[in-house]
Amino acid sequence: MDQPDAPDHLSPFTLDLTPGEARRRAEAVAVLGADWDPVAAPEAEDAATALLYSDLDPAQQRTCGTAPSC
């Protein structure tokens, strides 16, 4: 399926879902609501994680070790 106006950096893909899987995914997206922003959600999670680990003393920083902000 060639699309002459498609950007060169995009690759076509196909999803082959069973009807049950398609319904489950549609229900999951419906629960998220119309105002859910898939770009802002991980950005907000990153900001919350940074805030969570922002005021640790050195001993706490050693304990968390693998936290993104440590």
Residue, then its C-alpha position, 0 to 999 in steps of 0.5 A: m500500500d504505497q502512499p505517495d505523500a507519506p514521509d520517507h522516515l515512516s514505515p508501514f505496519t499492520l495490526d492483526l488483532t483478534p476481535g476480543e483483543a481489538r475490543r479490549r484495547a478499544e475499552a482501555v482507550a475509552v477509559l482513558g478519556a478524550d482528554w488523555d494526552p499520550v505525550a504529556a503522560p510520560e512527561a508528567e511521570d518523569a517530572a513526578t519521579a524527579l520531584l520524588y527523588s529531588d531532596l534526598d540526602p547522600a545516604q538516601q541517594r546511595t540507597c535508591g541507587t537505581a532511581p533516575s534522579c539519583 
